[in-house]
Amino acid sequence: MGMVMVKCPQTGHAIPTGIRTDRESFGRRPVFFSRTRCVICHTDHPWFAREAWVEEPANRVQHRRASATA
């Protein structure tokens, strides 16, 4: 299970939506619209499912290791 993330349009940072799921389940969902309160700029950001991604804990570790070796 991972966290659905979106990009803050003001800062460009990834922010959590509060939705926990896996990539396969999230990919099977119909297109939907939502809003998320940004923990960085404290603004409500609207977003569509196509703009979001699932960040799973294992992926974060692999991504950091790949970045460190590059």
CHARMM-style PDB file with segment names, atoms N, HN, CA, C and O in Angstrom:
ATOM      1  N   MET     1       0.848  -1.185   0.000  1.00  0.00      PROA
ATOM      2  CA  MET     1       0.000   0.000   0.000  1.00  0.00      PROA
ATOM      3  C   MET     1       0.886   1.239   0.000  1.00  0.00      PROA
ATOM      4  O   MET     1       1.942   1.284   0.632  1.00  0.00      PROA
ATOM      5  N   GLY     2       0.418   2.226  -0.725  1.00  0.00      PROA
ATOM      6  HN  GLY     2      -0.439   2.189  -1.238  1.00  0.00      PROA
ATOM      7  CA  GLY     2       1.148   3.473  -0.794  1.00  0.00      PROA
ATOM      8  C   GLY     2       0.204   4.652  -0.660  1.00  0.00      PROA
ATOM      9  O   GLY     2      -1.002   4.484  -0.474  1.00  0.00      PROA
ATOM     10  N   MET     3       0.760   5.829  -0.756  1.00  0.00      PROA
ATOM     11  HN  MET     3       1.739   5.965  -0.907  1.00  0.00      PROA
ATOM     12  CA  MET     3      -0.004   7.063  -0.633  1.00  0.00      PROA
ATOM     13  C   MET     3      -0.163   7.693  -2.010  1.00  0.00      PROA
ATOM     14  O   MET     3       0.801   7.803  -2.769  1.00  0.00      PROA
ATOM     15  N   VAL     4      -1.390   8.107  -2.326  1.00  0.00      PROA
ATOM     16  HN  VAL     4      -2.173   8.018  -1.710  1.00  0.00      PROA
ATOM     17  CA  VAL     4      -1.628   8.841  -3.564  1.00  0.00      PROA
ATOM     18  C   VAL     4      -1.072  10.244  -3.357  1.00  0.00      PROA
ATOM     19  O   VAL     4      -1.394  10.921  -2.380  1.00  0.00      PROA
ATOM     20  N   MET     5      -0.233  10.665  -4.296  1.00  0.00      PROA
ATOM     21  HN  MET     5       0.028  10.115  -5.090  1.00  0.00      PROA
ATOM     22  CA  MET     5       0.446  11.949  -4.217  1.00  0.00      PROA
ATOM     23  C   MET     5       0.066  12.824  -5.403  1.00  0.00      PROA
ATOM     24  O   MET     5      -0.259  12.326  -6.480  1.00  0.00      PROA
ATOM     25  N   VAL     6       0.111  14.126  -5.191  1.00  0.00      PROA
ATOM     26  HN  VAL     6       0.375  14.531  -4.316  1.00  0.00      PROA
ATOM     27  CA  VAL     6      -0.066  15.099  -6.264  1.00  0.00      PROA
ATOM     28  C   VAL     6       0.990  16.177  -6.101  1.00  0.00      PROA
ATOM     29  O   VAL     6       1.641  16.272  -5.060  1.00  0.00      PROA
ATOM     30  N   LYS     7       1.153  16.980  -7.126  1.00  0.00      PROA
ATOM     31  HN  LYS     7       0.624  16.904  -7.971  1.00  0.00      PROA
ATOM     32  CA  LYS     7       2.152  18.040  -7.102  1.00  0.00      PROA
ATOM     33  C   LYS     7       1.508  19.361  -6.699  1.00  0.00      PROA
ATOM     34  O   LYS     7       0.478  19.745  -7.254  1.00  0.00      PROA
ATOM     35  N   CYS     8       2.102  20.048  -5.747  1.00  0.00      PROA
ATOM     36  HN  CYS     8       2.939  19.736  -5.296  1.00  0.00      PROA
ATOM     37  CA  CYS     8       1.628  21.374  -5.344  1.00  0.00      PROA
ATOM     38  C   CYS     8       1.953  22.328  -6.490  1.00  0.00      PROA
ATOM     39  O   CYS     8       3.121  22.468  -6.854  1.00  0.00      PROA
ATOM     40  N   PRO     9       0.948  22.988  -7.067  1.00  0.00      PROA
ATOM     41  CA  PRO     9       1.212  23.881  -8.196  1.00  0.00      PROA
ATOM     42  C   PRO     9       1.995  25.139  -7.804  1.00  0.00      PROA
ATOM     43  O   PRO     9       2.577  25.797  -8.667  1.00  0.00      PROA
ATOM     44  N   GLN    10       2.014  25.467  -6.538  1.00  0.00      PROA
ATOM     45  HN  GLN    10       1.541  24.933  -5.837  1.00  0.00      PROA
ATOM     46  CA  GLN    10       2.735  26.668  -6.098  1.00  0.00      PROA
ATOM     47  C   GLN    10       4.205  26.394  -5.808  1.00  0.00      PROA
ATOM     48  O   GLN    10       5.060  27.234  -6.093  1.00  0.00      PROA
ATOM     49  N   THR    11       4.509  25.222  -5.244  1.00  0.00      PROA
ATOM     50  HN  THR    11       3.815  24.540  -5.013  1.00  0.00      PROA
ATOM     51  CA  THR    11       5.894  24.922  -4.855  1.00  0.00      PROA
ATOM     52  C   THR    11       6.548  23.856  -5.724  1.00  0.00      PROA
ATOM     53  O   THR    11       7.774  23.770  -5.783  1.00  0.00      PROA
ATOM     54  N   GLY    12       5.732  23.035  -6.405  1.00  0.00      PROA
ATOM     55  HN  GLY    12       4.735  23.105  -6.357  1.00  0.00      PROA
ATOM     56  CA  GLY    12       6.265  21.950  -7.212  1.00  0.00      PROA
ATOM     57  C   GLY    12       6.602  20.697  -6.415  1.00  0.00      PROA
ATOM     58  O   GLY    12       7.070  19.712  -6.986  1.00  0.00      PROA
ATOM     59  N   HSD    13       6.373  20.719  -5.108  1.00  0.00      PROA
ATOM     60  HN  HSD    13       5.993  21.520  -4.644  1.00  0.00      PROA
ATOM     61  CA  HSD    13       6.664  19.568  -4.260  1.00  0.00      PROA
ATOM     62  C   HSD    13       5.511  18.561  -4.277  1.00  0.00      PROA
ATOM     63  O   HSD    13       4.350  18.923  -4.470  1.00  0.00      PROA
ATOM     64  N   ALA    14       5.859  17.300  -4.072  1.00  0.00      PROA
ATOM     65  HN  ALA    14       6.801  17.006  -3.915  1.00  0.00      PROA
ATOM     66  CA  ALA    14       4.849  16.247  -3.963  1.00  0.00      PROA
ATOM     67  C   ALA    14       4.173  16.356  -2.604  1.00  0.00      PROA
ATOM     68  O   ALA    14       4.830  16.541  -1.580  1.00  0.00      PROA
ATOM     69  N   ILE    15       2.838  16.239  -2.612  1.00  0.00      PROA
ATOM     70  HN  ILE    15       2.304  16.090  -3.444  1.00  0.00      PROA
ATOM     71  CA  ILE    15       2.086  16.305  -1.359  1.00  0.00      PROA
ATOM     72  C   ILE    15       1.158  15.095  -1.269  1.00  0.00      PROA
ATOM     73  O   ILE    15       0.625  14.645  -2.283  1.00  0.00      PROA
ATOM     74  N   PRO    16       0.963  14.571  -0.067  1.00  0.00      PROA
ATOM     75  CA  PRO    16       0.075  13.422   0.109  1.00  0.00      PROA
ATOM     76  C   PRO    16      -1.395  13.850   0.066  1.00  0.00      PROA
ATOM     77  O   PRO    16      -1.757  14.921   0.553  1.00  0.00      PROA
ATOM     78  N   THR    17      -2.228  12.999  -0.522  1.00  0.00      PROA
ATOM     79  HN  THR    17      -1.935  12.128  -0.917  1.00  0.00      PROA
ATOM     80  CA  THR    17      -3.660  13.293  -0.604  1.00  0.00      PROA
ATOM     81  C   THR    17      -4.442  12.713   0.564  1.00  0.00      PROA
ATOM     82  O   THR    17      -5.592  13.089   0.791  1.00  0.00      PROA
ATOM     83  N   GLY    18      -3.823  11.798   1.307  1.00  0.00      PROA
ATOM     84  HN  GLY    18      -2.888  11.492   1.123  1.00  0.00      PROA
ATOM     85  CA  GLY    18      -4.522  11.119   2.385  1.00  0.00      PROA
ATOM     86  C   GLY    18      -5.186   9.828   1.921  1.00  0.00      PROA
ATOM     87  O   GLY    18      -5.802   9.124   2.722  1.00  0.00      PROA
ATOM     88  N   ILE    19      -5.064   9.514   0.637  1.00  0.00      PROA
ATOM     89  HN  ILE    19      -4.564  10.085  -0.013  1.00  0.00      PROA
ATOM     90  CA  ILE    19      -5.648   8.288   0.079  1.00  0.00      PROA
ATOM     91  C   ILE    19      -4.560   7.218   0.034  1.00  0.00      PROA
ATOM     92  O   ILE    19      -3.513   7.411  -0.583  1.00  0.00      PROA
ATOM     93  N   ARG    20      -4.818   6.080   0.698  1.00  0.00      PROA
ATOM     94  HN  ARG    20      -5.669   5.923   1.200  1.00  0.00      PROA
ATOM     95  CA  ARG    20      -3.879   4.961   0.688  1.00  0.00      PROA
ATOM     96  C   ARG    20      -4.435   3.861  -0.214  1.00  0.00      PROA
ATOM     97  O   ARG    20      -5.592   3.462  -0.081  1.00  0.00      PROA
ATOM     98  N   THR    21      -3.599   3.376  -1.132  1.00  0.00      PROA
ATOM     99  HN  THR    21      -2.659   3.700  -1.240  1.00  0.00      PROA
ATOM    100  CA  THR    21      -3.999   2.327  -2.061  1.00  0.00      PROA
ATOM    101  C   THR    21      -2.741   1.740  -2.693  1.00  0.00      PROA
ATOM    102  O   THR    21      -1.629   2.154  -2.366  1.00  0.00      PROA
ATOM    103  N   ASP    22      -2.912   0.787  -3.591  1.00  0.00      PROA
ATOM    104  HN  ASP    22      -3.815   0.450  -3.857  1.00  0.00      PROA
ATOM    105  CA  ASP    22      -1.789   0.281  -4.369  1.00  0.00      PROA
ATOM    106  C   ASP    22      -1.946   0.765  -5.802  1.00  0.00      PROA
ATOM    107  O   ASP    22      -3.027   1.199  -6.201  1.00  0.00      PROA
ATOM    108  N   ARG    23      -0.873   0.693  -6.572  1.00  0.00      PROA
ATOM    109  HN  ARG    23       0.005   0.341  -6.248  1.00  0.00      PROA
ATOM    110  CA  ARG    23      -0.887   1.219  -7.946  1.00  0.00      PROA
ATOM    111  C   ARG    23      -1.951   0.557  -8.818  1.00  0.00      PROA
ATOM    112  O   ARG    23      -2.656   1.228  -9.572  1.00  0.00      PROA
ATOM    113  N   GLU    24      -2.058  -0.764  -8.706  1.00  0.00      PROA
ATOM    114  HN  GLU    24      -1.486  -1.309  -8.094  1.00  0.00      PROA
ATOM    115  CA  GLU    24      -2.998  -1.487  -9.558  1.00  0.00      PROA
ATOM    116  C   GLU    24      -4.441  -1.044  -9.284  1.00  0.00      PROA
ATOM    117  O   GLU    24      -5.202  -0.790 -10.217  1.00  0.00      PROA
ATOM    118  N   SER    25      -4.805  -0.956  -8.024  1.00  0.00      PROA
ATOM    119  HN  SER    25      -4.186  -1.162  -7.266  1.00  0.00      PROA
ATOM    120  CA  SER    25      -6.165  -0.532  -7.668  1.00  0.00      PROA
ATOM    121  C   SER    25      -6.430   0.899  -8.098  1.00  0.00      PROA
ATOM    122  O   SER    25      -7.510   1.207  -8.603  1.00  0.00      PROA
ATOM    123  N   PHE    26      -5.460   1.770  -7.902  1.00  0.00      PROA
ATOM    124  HN  PHE    26      -4.583   1.520  -7.491  1.00  0.00      PROA
ATOM    125  CA  PHE    26      -5.633   3.170  -8.283  1.00  0.00      PROA
ATOM    126  C   PHE    26      -5.772   3.301  -9.799  1.00  0.00      PROA
ATOM    127  O   PHE    26      -6.555   4.117 -10.286  1.00  0.00      PROA
ATOM    128  N   GLY    27      -5.015   2.500 -10.538  1.00  0.00      PROA
ATOM    129  HN  GLY    27      -4.379   1.837 -10.143  1.00  0.00      PROA
ATOM    130  CA  GLY    27      -5.078   2.537 -12.001  1.00  0.00      PROA
ATOM    131  C   GLY    27      -6.404   2.048 -12.559  1.00  0.00      PROA
ATOM    132  O   GLY    27      -6.781   2.426 -13.669  1.00  0.00      PROA
ATOM    133  N   ARG    28      -7.120   1.216 -11.811  1.00  0.00      PROA
ATOM    134  HN  ARG    28      -6.815   0.910 -10.909  1.00  0.00      PROA
ATOM    135  CA  ARG    28      -8.411   0.695 -12.263  1.00  0.00      PROA
ATOM    136  C   ARG    28      -9.571   1.626 -11.922  1.00  0.00      PROA
ATOM    137  O   ARG    28     -10.681   1.420 -12.415  1.00  0.00      PROA
ATOM    138  N   ARG    29      -9.348   2.627 -11.104  1.00  0.00      PROA
ATOM    139  HN  ARG    29      -8.447   2.794 -10.704  1.00  0.00      PROA
ATOM    140  CA  ARG    29     -10.434   3.544 -10.721  1.00  0.00      PROA
ATOM    141  C   ARG    29     -10.849   4.391 -11.911  1.00  0.00      PROA
ATOM    142  O   ARG    29     -10.034   4.710 -12.776  1.00  0.00      PROA
ATOM    143  N   PRO    30     -12.115   4.748 -11.945  1.00  0.00      PROA
ATOM    144  CA  PRO    30     -12.546   5.659 -13.007  1.00  0.00      PROA
ATOM    145  C   PRO    30     -11.922   7.041 -12.760  1.00  0.00      PROA
ATOM    146  O   PRO    30     -11.489   7.354 -11.651  1.00  0.00      PROA
ATOM    147  N   VAL    31     -11.888   7.831 -13.790  1.00  0.00      PROA
ATOM    148  HN  VAL    31     -12.240   7.577 -14.691  1.00  0.00      PROA
ATOM    149  CA  VAL    31     -11.363   9.188 -13.664  1.00  0.00      PROA
ATOM    150  C   VAL    31     -12.205   9.939 -12.644  1.00  0.00      PROA
ATOM    151  O   VAL    31     -13.434   9.893 -12.693  1.00  0.00      PROA
ATOM    152  N   PHE    32     -11.555  10.619 -11.734  1.00  0.00      PROA
ATOM    153  HN  PHE    32     -10.557  10.656 -11.695  1.00  0.00      PROA
ATOM    154  CA  PHE    32     -12.297  11.378 -10.744  1.00  0.00      PROA
ATOM    155  C   PHE    32     -11.564  12.675 -10.424  1.00  0.00      PROA
ATOM    156  O   PHE    32     -10.392  12.847 -10.758  1.00  0.00      PROA
ATOM    157  N   PHE    33     -12.270  13.562  -9.782  1.00  0.00      PROA
ATOM    158  HN  PHE    33     -13.222  13.422  -9.511  1.00  0.00      PROA
ATOM    159  CA  PHE    33     -11.772  14.874  -9.388  1.00  0.00      PROA
ATOM    160  C   PHE    33     -11.799  14.949  -7.865  1.00  0.00      PROA
ATOM    161  O   PHE    33     -12.734  14.458  -7.233  1.00  0.00      PROA
ATOM    162  N   SER    34     -10.782  15.559  -7.279  1.00  0.00      PROA
ATOM    163  HN  SER    34     -10.022  15.958  -7.792  1.00  0.00      PROA
ATOM    164  CA  SER    34     -10.747  15.703  -5.838  1.00  0.00      PROA
ATOM    165  C   SER    34     -10.016  16.985  -5.457  1.00  0.00      PROA
ATOM    166  O   SER    34      -9.500  17.701  -6.315  1.00  0.00      PROA
ATOM    167  N   ARG    35      -9.983  17.253  -4.185  1.00  0.00      PROA
ATOM    168  HN  ARG    35     -10.402  16.671  -3.489  1.00  0.00      PROA
ATOM    169  CA  ARG    35      -9.229  18.389  -3.636  1.00  0.00      PROA
ATOM    170  C   ARG    35      -8.409  17.875  -2.462  1.00  0.00      PROA
ATOM    171  O   ARG    35      -8.829  16.978  -1.731  1.00  0.00      PROA
ATOM    172  N   THR    36      -7.238  18.462  -2.299  1.00  0.00      PROA
ATOM    173  HN  THR    36      -6.897  19.192  -2.892  1.00  0.00      PROA
ATOM    174  CA  THR    36      -6.365  18.100  -1.193  1.00  0.00      PROA
ATOM    175  C   THR    36      -5.832  19.367  -0.553  1.00  0.00      PROA
ATOM    176  O   THR    36      -5.423  20.304  -1.238  1.00  0.00      PROA
ATOM    177  N   ARG    37      -5.843  19.381   0.761  1.00  0.00      PROA
ATOM    178  HN  ARG    37      -6.175  18.620   1.319  1.00  0.00      PROA
ATOM    179  CA  ARG    37      -5.269  20.505   1.510  1.00  0.00      PROA
ATOM    180  C   ARG    37      -3.755  20.320   1.538  1.00  0.00      PROA
ATOM    181  O   ARG    37      -3.261  19.301   2.020  1.00  0.00      PROA
ATOM    182  N   CYS    38      -3.027  21.293   1.027  1.00  0.00      PROA
ATOM    183  HN  CYS    38      -3.428  22.121   0.635  1.00  0.00      PROA
ATOM    184  CA  CYS    38      -1.576  21.210   0.924  1.00  0.00      PROA
ATOM    185  C   CYS    38      -0.927  21.480   2.278  1.00  0.00      PROA
ATOM    186  O   CYS    38      -1.206  22.489   2.925  1.00  0.00      PROA
ATOM    187  N   VAL    39      -0.062  20.568   2.690  1.00  0.00      PROA
ATOM    188  HN  VAL    39       0.164  19.748   2.163  1.00  0.00      PROA
ATOM    189  CA  VAL    39       0.643  20.715   3.960  1.00  0.00      PROA
ATOM    190  C   VAL    39       1.786  21.729   3.857  1.00  0.00      PROA
ATOM    191  O   VAL    39       2.354  22.130   4.873  1.00  0.00      PROA
ATOM    192  N   ILE    40       2.117  22.139   2.642  1.00  0.00      PROA
ATOM    193  HN  ILE    40       1.655  21.813   1.817  1.00  0.00      PROA
ATOM    194  CA  ILE    40       3.220  23.078   2.444  1.00  0.00      PROA
ATOM    195  C   ILE    40       2.720  24.526   2.381  1.00  0.00      PROA
ATOM    196  O   ILE    40       3.180  25.385   3.134  1.00  0.00      PROA
ATOM    197  N   CYS    41       1.765  24.785   1.466  1.00  0.00      PROA
ATOM    198  HN  CYS    41       1.391  24.087   0.855  1.00  0.00      PROA
ATOM    199  CA  CYS    41       1.299  26.169   1.280  1.00  0.00      PROA
ATOM    200  C   CYS    41      -0.061  26.435   1.919  1.00  0.00      PROA
ATOM    201  O   CYS    41      -0.568  27.555   1.855  1.00  0.00      PROA
ATOM    202  N   HSD    42      -0.655  25.412   2.534  1.00  0.00      PROA
ATOM    203  HN  HSD    42      -0.244  24.502   2.586  1.00  0.00      PROA
ATOM    204  CA  HSD    42      -1.924  25.534   3.263  1.00  0.00      PROA
ATOM    205  C   HSD    42      -3.075  26.045   2.388  1.00  0.00      PROA
ATOM    206  O   HSD    42      -3.905  26.841   2.827  1.00  0.00      PROA
ATOM    207  N   THR    43      -3.102  25.570   1.153  1.00  0.00      PROA
ATOM    208  HN  THR    43      -2.428  24.923   0.797  1.00  0.00      PROA
ATOM    209  CA  THR    43      -4.145  25.903   0.190  1.00  0.00      PROA
ATOM    210  C   THR    43      -4.809  24.618  -0.271  1.00  0.00      PROA
ATOM    211  O   THR    43      -4.153  23.577  -0.325  1.00  0.00      PROA
ATOM    212  N   ASP    44      -6.092  24.662  -0.605  1.00  0.00      PROA
ATOM    213  HN  ASP    44      -6.624  25.507  -0.562  1.00  0.00      PROA
ATOM    214  CA  ASP    44      -6.771  23.502  -1.192  1.00  0.00      PROA
ATOM    215  C   ASP    44      -6.448  23.448  -2.678  1.00  0.00      PROA
ATOM    216  O   ASP    44      -6.693  24.404  -3.413  1.00  0.00      PROA
ATOM    217  N   HSD    45      -5.889  22.310  -3.115  1.00  0.00      PROA
ATOM    218  HN  HSD    45      -5.690  21.533  -2.518  1.00  0.00      PROA
ATOM    219  CA  HSD    45      -5.550  22.131  -4.527  1.00  0.00      PROA
ATOM    220  C   HSD    45      -6.505  21.139  -5.175  1.00  0.00      PROA
ATOM    221  O   HSD    45      -6.638  20.012  -4.699  1.00  0.00      PROA
ATOM    222  N   PRO    46      -7.171  21.539  -6.249  1.00  0.00      PROA
ATOM    223  CA  PRO    46      -7.994  20.581  -7.006  1.00  0.00      PROA
ATOM    224  C   PRO    46      -7.084  19.722  -7.883  1.00  0.00      PROA
ATOM    225  O   PRO    46      -6.048  20.190  -8.354  1.00  0.00      PROA
ATOM    226  N   TRP    47      -7.475  18.462  -8.100  1.00  0.00      PROA
ATOM    227  HN  TRP    47      -8.317  18.081  -7.717  1.00  0.00      PROA
ATOM    228  CA  TRP    47      -6.693  17.588  -8.959  1.00  0.00      PROA
ATOM    229  C   TRP    47      -7.556  16.474  -9.539  1.00  0.00      PROA
ATOM    230  O   TRP    47      -8.579  16.097  -8.967  1.00  0.00      PROA
ATOM    231  N   PHE    48      -7.125  15.959 -10.679  1.00  0.00      PROA
ATOM    232  HN  PHE    48      -6.294  16.265 -11.143  1.00  0.00      PROA
ATOM    233  CA  PHE    48      -7.747  14.814 -11.335  1.00  0.00      PROA
ATOM    234  C   PHE    48      -6.857  13.593 -11.109  1.00  0.00      PROA
ATOM    235  O   PHE    48      -5.650  13.725 -10.907  1.00  0.00      PROA
ATOM    236  N   ALA    49      -7.453  12.421 -11.145  1.00  0.00      PROA
ATOM    237  HN  ALA    49      -8.433  12.314 -11.309  1.00  0.00      PROA
ATOM    238  CA  ALA    49      -6.712  11.179 -10.914  1.00  0.00      PROA
ATOM    239  C   ALA    49      -5.536  11.039 -11.876  1.00  0.00      PROA
ATOM    240  O   ALA    49      -4.496  10.505 -11.491  1.00  0.00      PROA
ATOM    241  N   ARG    50      -5.671  11.499 -13.103  1.00  0.00      PROA
ATOM    242  HN  ARG    50      -6.515  11.933 -13.416  1.00  0.00      PROA
ATOM    243  CA  ARG    50      -4.588  11.360 -14.085  1.00  0.00      PROA
ATOM    244  C   ARG    50      -3.348  12.175 -13.697  1.00  0.00      PROA
ATOM    245  O   ARG    50      -2.262  11.924 -14.219  1.00  0.00      PROA
ATOM    246  N   GLU    51      -3.496  13.148 -12.789  1.00  0.00      PROA
ATOM    247  HN  GLU    51      -4.378  13.353 -12.365  1.00  0.00      PROA
ATOM    248  CA  GLU    51      -2.371  13.979 -12.342  1.00  0.00      PROA
ATOM    249  C   GLU    51      -1.671  13.390 -11.118  1.00  0.00      PROA
ATOM    250  O   GLU    51      -0.632  13.891 -10.690  1.00  0.00      PROA
ATOM    251  N   ALA    52      -2.242  12.334 -10.564  1.00  0.00      PROA
ATOM    252  HN  ALA    52      -3.086  11.927 -10.912  1.00  0.00      PROA
ATOM    253  CA  ALA    52      -1.734  11.768  -9.310  1.00  0.00      PROA
ATOM    254  C   ALA    52      -0.957  10.482  -9.575  1.00  0.00      PROA
ATOM    255  O   ALA    52      -1.044   9.892 -10.652  1.00  0.00      PROA
ATOM    256  N   TRP    53      -0.202  10.069  -8.570  1.00  0.00      PROA
ATOM    257  HN  TRP    53      -0.132  10.548  -7.696  1.00  0.00      PROA
ATOM    258  CA  TRP    53       0.520   8.808  -8.630  1.00  0.00      PROA
ATOM    259  C   TRP    53       0.555   8.199  -7.233  1.00  0.00      PROA
ATOM    260  O   TRP    53       0.347   8.879  -6.228  1.00  0.00      PROA
ATOM    261  N   VAL    54       0.824   6.895  -7.204  1.00  0.00      PROA
ATOM    262  HN  VAL    54       0.993   6.343  -8.020  1.00  0.00      PROA
ATOM    263  CA  VAL    54       0.925   6.187  -5.927  1.00  0.00      PROA
ATOM    264  C   VAL    54       2.401   6.048  -5.587  1.00  0.00      PROA
ATOM    265  O   VAL    54       3.178   5.472  -6.348  1.00  0.00      PROA
ATOM    266  N   GLU    55       2.769   6.579  -4.445  1.00  0.00      PROA
ATOM    267  HN  GLU    55       2.138   7.048  -3.826  1.00  0.00      PROA
ATOM    268  CA  GLU    55       4.144   6.457  -3.962  1.00  0.00      PROA
ATOM    269  C   GLU    55       4.147   5.420  -2.863  1.00  0.00      PROA
ATOM    270  O   GLU    55       3.611   5.633  -1.775  1.00  0.00      PROA
ATOM    271  N   GLU    56       4.766   4.284  -3.173  1.00  0.00      PROA
ATOM    272  HN  GLU    56       5.201   4.110  -4.056  1.00  0.00      PROA
ATOM    273  CA  GLU    56       4.837   3.191  -2.213  1.00  0.00      PROA
ATOM    274  C   GLU    56       6.165   3.253  -1.477  1.00  0.00      PROA
ATOM    275  O   GLU    56       7.165   3.673  -2.059  1.00  0.00      PROA
ATOM    276  N   PRO    57       6.202   2.846  -0.207  1.00  0.00      PROA
ATOM    277  CA  PRO    57       7.436   2.945   0.582  1.00  0.00      PROA
ATOM    278  C   PRO    57       8.648   2.301  -0.094  1.00  0.00      PROA
ATOM    279  O   PRO    57       9.737   2.873  -0.057  1.00  0.00      PROA
ATOM    280  N   ALA    58       8.490   1.145  -0.701  1.00  0.00      PROA
ATOM    281  HN  ALA    58       7.605   0.680  -0.731  1.00  0.00      PROA
ATOM    282  CA  ALA    58       9.613   0.480  -1.365  1.00  0.00      PROA
ATOM    283  C   ALA    58      10.128   1.314  -2.529  1.00  0.00      PROA
ATOM    284  O   ALA    58      11.333   1.345  -2.777  1.00  0.00      PROA
ATOM    285  N   ASN    59       9.240   1.985  -3.242  1.00  0.00      PROA
ATOM    286  HN  ASN    59       8.261   1.959  -3.040  1.00  0.00      PROA
ATOM    287  CA  ASN    59       9.645   2.812  -4.375  1.00  0.00      PROA
ATOM    288  C   ASN    59      10.450   4.016  -3.911  1.00  0.00      PROA
ATOM    289  O   ASN    59      11.398   4.420  -4.585  1.00  0.00      PROA
ATOM    290  N   ARG    60      10.092   4.590  -2.783  1.00  0.00      PROA
ATOM    291  HN  ARG    60       9.322   4.262  -2.236  1.00  0.00      PROA
ATOM    292  CA  ARG    60      10.832   5.743  -2.260  1.00  0.00      PROA
ATOM    293  C   ARG    60      12.264   5.352  -1.944  1.00  0.00      PROA
ATOM    294  O   ARG    60      13.189   6.107  -2.246  1.00  0.00      PROA
ATOM    295  N   VAL    61      12.467   4.183  -1.341  1.00  0.00      PROA
ATOM    296  HN  VAL    61      11.716   3.569  -1.096  1.00  0.00      PROA
ATOM    297  CA  VAL    61      13.815   3.725  -0.990  1.00  0.00      PROA
ATOM    298  C   VAL    61      14.612   3.484  -2.257  1.00  0.00      PROA
ATOM    299  O   VAL    61      15.759   3.921  -2.349  1.00  0.00      PROA
ATOM    300  N   GLN    62      14.033   2.796  -3.243  1.00  0.00      PROA
ATOM    301  HN  GLN    62      13.101   2.441  -3.168  1.00  0.00      PROA
ATOM    302  CA  GLN    62      14.726   2.522  -4.496  1.00  0.00      PROA
ATOM    303  C   GLN    62      15.063   3.808  -5.216  1.00  0.00      PROA
ATOM    304  O   GLN    62      16.161   3.940  -5.757  1.00  0.00      PROA
ATOM    305  N   HSD    63      14.138   4.769  -5.237  1.00  0.00      PROA
ATOM    306  HN  HSD    63      13.246   4.663  -4.797  1.00  0.00      PROA
ATOM    307  CA  HSD    63      14.366   6.037  -5.921  1.00  0.00      PROA
ATOM    308  C   HSD    63      15.524   6.790  -5.267  1.00  0.00      PROA
ATOM    309  O   HSD    63      16.375   7.344  -5.964  1.00  0.00      PROA
ATOM    310  N   ARG    64      15.561   6.813  -3.949  1.00  0.00      PROA
ATOM    311  HN  ARG    64      14.871   6.364  -3.383  1.00  0.00      PROA
ATOM    312  CA  ARG    64      16.633   7.503  -3.240  1.00  0.00      PROA
ATOM    313  C   ARG    64      17.988   6.843  -3.505  1.00  0.00      PROA
ATOM    314  O   ARG    64      18.992   7.534  -3.680  1.00  0.00      PROA
ATOM    315  N   ARG    65      18.017   5.497  -3.536  1.00  0.00      PROA
ATOM    316  HN  ARG    65      17.201   4.936  -3.394  1.00  0.00      PROA
ATOM    317  CA  ARG    65      19.271   4.786  -3.800  1.00  0.00      PROA
ATOM    318  C   ARG    65      19.747   5.083  -5.216  1.00  0.00      PROA
ATOM    319  O   ARG    65      20.939   5.303  -5.430  1.00  0.00      PROA
ATOM    320  N   ALA    66      18.845   5.092  -6.177  1.00  0.00      PROA
ATOM    321  HN  ALA    66      17.877   4.913  -6.003  1.00  0.00      PROA
ATOM    322  CA  ALA    66      19.207   5.377  -7.567  1.00  0.00      PROA
ATOM    323  C   ALA    66      19.737   6.798  -7.696  1.00  0.00      PROA
ATOM    324  O   ALA    66      20.696   7.039  -8.429  1.00  0.00      PROA
ATOM    325  N   SER    67      19.124   7.735  -6.995  1.00  0.00      PROA
ATOM    326  HN  SER    67      18.345   7.540  -6.399  1.00  0.00      PROA
ATOM    327  CA  SER    67      19.565   9.134  -7.033  1.00  0.00      PROA
ATOM    328  C   SER    67      20.953   9.286  -6.416  1.00  0.00      PROA
ATOM    329  O   SER    67      21.775  10.061  -6.903  1.00  0.00      PROA
ATOM    330  N   ALA    68      21.204   8.543  -5.347  1.00  0.00      PROA
ATOM    331  HN  ALA    68      20.536   7.913  -4.952  1.00  0.00      PROA
ATOM    332  CA  ALA    68      22.467   8.641  -4.640  1.00  0.00      PROA
ATOM    333  C   ALA    68      23.628   8.088  -5.468  1.00  0.00      PROA
ATOM    334  O   ALA    68      24.758   8.559  -5.344  1.00  0.00      PROA
ATOM    335  N   THR    69      23.352   7.089  -6.312  1.00  0.00      PROA
ATOM    336  HN  THR    69      22.434   6.706  -6.413  1.00  0.00      PROA
ATOM    337  CA  THR    69      24.414   6.485  -7.120  1.00  0.00      PROA
ATOM    338  C   THR    69      24.616   7.196  -8.449  1.00  0.00      PROA
ATOM    339  O   THR    69      25.613   6.957  -9.131  1.00  0.00      PROA
ATOM    340  N   ALA    70      23.698   8.056  -8.824  1.00  0.00      PROA
ATOM    341  HN  ALA    70      22.888   8.250  -8.270  1.00  0.00      PROA
ATOM    342  CA  ALA    70      23.794   8.748 -10.125  1.00  0.00      PROA
ATOM    343  C   ALA    70      24.768   9.902 -10.072  1.00  0.00      PROA
ATOM    344  OT1 ALA    70      24.968  10.588 -11.074  1.00  0.00      PROA
TER     345      ALA     70
END
